[in-house]
Amino acid sequence: MTLTLDETDTRLRVAPDVPWVTLVWDDPVNLMSYVSYVFQTYFGLGKGEAKRLMMRVHTEGRAVVASGNREEMERHVEAMHDYGLWATLSKEDEA
């Protein structure tokens, strides 16, 4: 089967976005309890999951806290900045 240019363009437009992630990084300013609180409040995580992610940030220097399309991850990064946390986004396979 040979695709016309229109069919190829449509496939390119509807191709799923490459998964992106929001990374939260360790910093010398925020208390661990505050980081857990932010994860619970903003992401709606339970205390255990929020603490697990906070400990990953603390011990490994960073943690992936969300994944999805780029626009959504950009919103999460901005929200983390609003809470005073250091966050970045990255392609999932580069995280």
N, C-alpha and C positions, 0 to 999 in steps of 0.2 A: 504494500500500500504506500502510495506517495502522498505526502502531506503538502497542501498548498501553503503559501505564505501566511494566509489568514489563520489556518488551523495551527500552524507552528506558533504564531504570535499569541493566540489564545492559550495554548499550553504554557507558554512562558509567563503570561500574566497571572494564571491561576496556580502556578507552582507554589508549594508551601514555602513560607519564609524559613530561612536557616534558623534553627533554634538559637536563642540568645540566653544568657544568664546574667543575673544581678549578683555581683560579688560584694560582700561587706568585708572590709579590711580591719585588722587590729590597729588601735591607736592608743597613745599614752594618756588620753584625756577622759574617755567615757568609762564609767564603772561597768563591771560585768552585769550587775543587776539592771542597770539602765538599758544595756543592749538587749537583754532578755525581755525587758518590758516593751521595747520598741518592736521586737519580733512578734510578741504576743498581740500588741495593740494594732500594729499596721497589717501584719500578714495573717492575723487571726490564729496563730499557732497556740497549741496547748503549752503549759509550763514546761513539760518534759522535752518537747521538741525544740522550744525556744532556748532552753538551757543547753541542749546538745549542740545546736548551731552556734550559740554564743561561745561554748567551750572550744569548738573547732576554730572560730575566729581567734580566740585567745591563744590556743596552743599551736595552731598551724599558720596563723597569720592572716587567714582569710577563710571565708565559707561561701558557697553558693546558696543563696537564700530563696531564689526564684528562677524559673525558666519559662520561656515563651517567645513571643514575637518581639522584634526590636522595639517597637513603640511602647509596648507594655513595660519592658525592662527599663527603658529610658524614664518612664514615669516612676518606677520603683527607685531607681537611682536618685532621682530628684527628691523623692520623698525621704529617702535615707539622709540626704544632705540637709533637708529641712529639720530632721531630728538631730542633726549634728554628727552623724556617722559618716565615715569615709567609705564610699561605695563607687563601683565602676560597673560597666557592662562589657561583656565579651561574647564572642561566638562560643557556643557550647563546646565545640571541639578544641578551643584554645584555652579554656578555663583551667 
